[in-house]
């Protein structure tokens, strides 16, 4: 047992820069991609991940002090410290559940593929920490290892279901073919997005006959307006927003303009890093799709990726900056919130990347949904803080800020953990039974979904063939 724990703790300790490229290369080789292309593709994906994180360090280095200034300016006095997702992932992998989570999730994914209950091959192994956190919290609550593992599997089953059904939308909006996002921290974004999207459509819907035809010349003049061109340009947009937010955060002129330059660099560099990542992934994805098409009669295989691949979208980059002051304001005004935002402010982009997919890049909708999402997330994170603190202490995590009695993180992961944790709080056997029911239900629904989809595709192909034959 100790050997297994040590082995998989070492594997998880490799981090995403080694794990993800290694998995990309291995999957490419397994699916008969040219070995050179597979290895080069894996390394290229690693370069893209490095590039993304290097671009995002701009936020940490330059916007971090600004975020602290905003918190101080708002005079927030709260007793739960936000340690961020990086600390949360380390805490999750440091438990007994965390030691088992990598082989458990890989086996679960392969079983789902084998029985036709998913089309996603999740190579984003580092982010299995989301499932480890859910399992660890239930384990700490119940003291039962099996119940904790069932909770982790239930979390994963829901995420695979959503990843498969949103894959085409993800590919369309993000612009990377053959991927899905089985990211354990995105459930809340999908829930909020798909609840609000129909409401936005209803509010924005015009009655029949009210549509106005826009004059082409007026539209052209509007598009050529120099002010609008500046606002739409990511370089100008980043500079202006970064500078304004820094001034609001109480920074001096030099720091404010430097922050503006940093934000301009972020908005300019991030899409290029995503493009590099895409270059490495495409040949692997194509090789996988060809093999799956032969083995499954035209079936697809999605490569499961981190939601970070959505950070290069213009809307996400814009809202990543706007969400920082919004989050600070929400912490001050949301009734019942006890968490003070610190470490998670620099990662606000992760909290809107899939909302952007749901709303197909619409800035207003994504910003409003992100605001609602963050407000609810603050309450969930406050509620979960005592157990997160207990899990952290059990894994050896310590902090020195004596003014804070508990730790938490403004993380979407807790959306998935919360209902499972709440059920287990009522009764551990009730929670375990619900987790088992979730796993079975997801498998059954997925198999029916893919079977129905396959029947529809076959019917459409037969219909097209019949039409072709009937033509003279």
N, C-alpha and C positions, 0 to 999 in steps of 0.2 A: 504493500500500500504506500509506504513512504517513498519507494523508488518511483512509482507511478506519479505520485504527487510532485516529486522533485523534477522528473522528466518534463512533465507538462507545464510546470511553473517556469522551467528554463525556456521551453518553446514559446510560451506567452511573453516571456521577457525579451524575446527578439524584437518585438515592436513591429509596427506596420511596414516600416521601410525594408525589412527583410522578409517578413511573413507574406505580405501581399505579392511582391515580385516573385518569390519562390513558388507560391501557389499558382500564379499566372503561368509561369514557365512549366511547372509540372502538369497542369491541366492541358496546356498546349501540346506537350509531348504525349500525354495519355490519349489525346484526341487526334494524334497523328499529324500534328502540325510539324513542319520542318524544324529540326532541333535548333538550328541557328536562329530561325525566326522566333521560336518559342522563348529561347534564352534572351535574345535581344529585346523581344516584346516585354518580358518580365522586368528587365533592367530599365527599359524605357518607362514602364508604368511606375517603377520606383523613383525615377528621375522626376516624373510628373508629380508624385506625392511629395517629394522633397521640395520641388518648386512651389507647390501649393502652400506647404507649411512655411517656407521661407517668405512667401508673399504675405501670409497671415501673421508672421512675426512683426510685420509692420504695424498691425493693429495692436499687438501686445506692447511693443516698445514705445510707440508714439501715442496711441489712444489710451493706453493704460493709465498714465498720469492724468490725462484729461478726465477719464471715467472716475478716478479717485476724487478729482476736483469737483465733479458734478455731485458725487455722493456727499462730500463735505458741504457744498453749497446748499444742498437740500436739507442739511442738519438731520440726517437720518440716525436714529439711536435704536438699533435692533440687536437682538441677542443671538441670532443664528448666523454664523459666518458662511459665506459662499466660497467653497474650496475649488469649484470648477470640475469639469468632466475628467480632466487628466488625473486629478487626485482620486476621483470616484472610481475610475477604471483600475487604478492601482489597488484600491481598497477591495474591489470586487474580485480581482485575481488573487488577492492575498488570503482568501478564505478556503476552507475545505472544498466548497462547491466550485470555486474558481479553478482548483487543480484538475477537476474532472471535466470542465465545461468544453474544452477544445475537442477531445475525442468524442464526447457525447454529441455535440452539435454536428460534427462532420459525419458521424454515423447516422444521425437523424436525417440530415440532408440527403445522404446517399439512399437511405430507405425510401424517403419521399419520392426521389427521382425514380427509383426502381418500381414503385407501385403506381406511378403516374399521378402523384398528388402534388407535384410541383414541376416547374420548368426552369427553376433557378438553381444554379450551382454557385453557392455563396463562397467567394474566395476572400471575403473581407474578414479574415479570422480574428484580427485584432479586436474588432468590434463585437466579438462574442462576449465581451465584458458586460454588455447590457443584460444578457441572459444570466450571467454569473451574479450580477447585482440582484436581480429579481430572486434567483434561487437562494442567494446568501441571506437576504432579508427574511424570506419565509423560513429558512433553516434556523436563523437566530430566534425567530418568533416561536417556532414549533419544537425545535430541538430534534427534528427528524430529517435525516439526510435525504431519504426517498422523497419526502414531501417537497423539499427544496429543489431536487432535480426535476420533479414533475412540474413545479412552477416555472422553472427555466424552459422546459420543453413546451409548455402551454404558450409562453411568451413567444417563442420561436415559431410555433405553428401559426399563430395569428399573423406574424410578420411575413412569413412565406406566402400566406394566402393573399395579403395585400400587395406584396411585391409582384406576384404573378399578374394580378389583375390591373395593376397600374403601370406595368412595364412599357406598353406602347405609348402611353401618355408621357412617361418619363423620357423615353427616347425622342419623342417629338419635340418636347420643350427644351431639353438639355442639348439635344443634337448629337448624342452618342448612340450609335446603333447597337443592338444586341445586349443591352444591359437591363438590369432591374435594381431596385434599391431595397434589399432585405435588411434594413438598418433598424436595430432594436429601439432606437430613440425617436423614431419618426411616427409612431402610432398616433400620438396626440395631434400632430400636424395634419395627418390624413383625416382624422375624426373631425377636427374643427373646420378644415377646408371643405370637406364634402357635405357638411351640414350647412355651411354658410353660402357655398357656391349657388345652390338653387334659390336661396333668398336674394342674393345679389341679382341673379337673372330675373327674378320676379319683380324686384324694385326697378331694375333698369329696363324692363320690357316696355315697349311702347304699344299703345293701342293701334289697331289696324287703321291705316290711312293717315297716321300721324308722322310716318317716316318722311323726312325731308331729303331731297336730293341735293347734295352739296355741289356747288359750282366748281368745276375742275380748276379753273384759274385761281379761285379763292384758296382752294386747298394747296395749290402749288405755291402761292404767295406765303401761306402760313408755314409750309415746310421750309421755305427759303428765308424765313424771318431770322435775322442774325442772333437775336436774343434767344429764341427757341433752339437754334443750333448750338449755342453755348450751353444751355441747360441740358440738352440731350447728350452732349459730348462727355464721355466718362472722365476724361482728364480734367476738364473745367469743373464738372460736377463734383468730383472728389476734392479738388482744391477748395472750392467755395464752401462745401459742407464741412470739411475737416477744419477749416479756418474758423467758421462761425461757431461750431460746437466747442472748439478749444477756447474761444473768447468767452462763451457762456460758462465754461468750466473754470474760469478765473485765471487762465494762462496769460502770460505777457505776449506782446506782439510777435517777438521772434519765435517763441514756442508755438503760437497759434498758426503762423504762416508755415512753419516747419511741419506741423501736423497736417496742414492743407496739402503740402507737397507729398507727404507720406500717403494720404488718402488717394491722391491722384495716381501715385505709383501703384497702390493696391488695385484700383479699378482698371489700370492699364495692364498690369502683369498677370493677374489671376486668370483671365480668359486664355492667355497664352500657355499657362501651365496646364490647364485642363486640356488644351489641344494636344500638348505633348503626351499626356496620360492617354488620351484617345488614340494617338498614333501607335502606342504600344499594345493597346487592347484589341484593336480592330482585327488584326490577322489571327489572333487567338480565338476571338469570337466567331470569325468566319469558319475556321477549322472545326470548332465545336458544332456549329450549326450544320455543317455538311455531314458530319458523322451522325448527328442526331436525326437528320433528315433521312438518312439511309436506314438507320436502326428503327426509327419510329414512324416511318412512312410519311415523311414531310414534317415531322415534329421539330419544334424549336428548342434551343437551350439558351437561357438568359444567363449572363455572367453577373453575379450579385456584387455590387460595389457600394462603397461608402457614400453617404449623401453629400460628401465634400465635392463630388464631381459636379454638383449643381451650384457651387459657389461662384462659378465664373459667369453666370447669367447676369446681365446688366441690372435687372430688377433686384436680384438678391444682393448684389454689391451695394446698391443704393440703400436698401432697407437695413443691411448690416450696420451701416453708419447711423441711420435714423433711429434704429431700435435701441441704441445705447441710452440716449437721454429719455426715451420713452420708458425703458425698463426702470431707470432711476425714479422717474415720476410715479410709476405704478407701485414701486416699493414703498413710497411715501403715502400713497392714498388708498391702496387696496386694504379693506378691513380684514384683520386677522393675519396679515403677513408679518412674519418675524425675521425674515432672511434679508441680510444686507448684501447687495450685489457687489461683488469684487471680481473674482476670477472669471466668472461666466460672461461678463460684459464684453470681453474681447471676442467671444464666440457666438455673438448674436446671429450671425449669418446662418449657423446651423439650425436655428429655430425658425427659419422662414424658407429654406431651400425647397422643401416639398410642398409648402403652401403655395409657393410660386408655380410649381408643377400643376397643382389643382386648378389654380386660377389662370394658368397659361400665360404668365408673364405680365398680367395686369397689375400695375403698381399700386393703385388705390385699394383694390381688393386685398392684395397680399399684405399691405401695410396694416389695414384694419384687422384682418384675420390674425396677423402676427401679434398685434396689441392684445386682442382677446385671448389668444393662446398664452402669451406671457403672463397675463393677469391670473388665469386659472392655474398655470404652472407654479406661480409663486405660492398659492394656497396649498397645492399638492405637496410641494417641496417643504413647506413649513410643517404640514401634518406628518410627513415621513421623517423629519429631522431626528426625533429621538431614536428611531431604529437605525437610521444611517449612522448616527453617532455610535451606537452599540456595535454595529458591524465593523466600523472603523477601528474602534478600540480592540475588538477581538482579533483584527488582522495586524495590530501593532502600529496603527497610524496615530500620531500625536500632533498637537498644535500648541503654539506658545501664547496665543492671544488670550489672556485671562479674562478679558471682558466678554468673551463669547462663551456661552454655556454649551452650545451644540454646533454641529456642522451639517451642511447640506450643500446642494448645488442646483442651480437653475437649469435643470436637465429634462429634456423630453422623455428620457427613459422612465421616469417615475410615473408617467401616464399609464404605461403598461404594467408597472409593478403595483400601482395603487389598488386596482380592483382585486387582484389576486391576494395582495397583502390584507386588504379589508376583510375578504371572505375568510382567510386563515385566522384573522384576529377574532372573528366570531366563534369559529370552531375549526381546529386544524384538519379534522377529517372532512368537514364540509369543503374547505379550501382545496384539499387534495382531490376530492371527488369532482369538484368543478373543473380543476385543471385537467383531469383525465377526460372529462366530457368535452372540454374545449379541443383537446388534441384529436379525439375521435371525430368530432363534428367537423373540424377543419379538413381532415383527411377525406371524409365522405363528401363534403361540399366541393373540394378541389377535384376529386375524381369525376364527380358528376359534371362539374363545370367544363373540364377539358374534354370529356366524352361528348357533351352537348355541342361544344365548340367544333370538335372534329366532325360531328355529323352535319353541322351547318356548312362547314367548308366543303365536305364531300357533296352535299346537295347542291351547293353553289357551283361547284366544278362540273357536276353532271348536267345542271341546267345550262351552263355556258357551252358545254359540248353538244347538247341537243340543239341549241340555237345555231351553232356553227354548222351542224349537219343539215339543218333545215334550210339553210341559205342556198339559193341556186348557184 
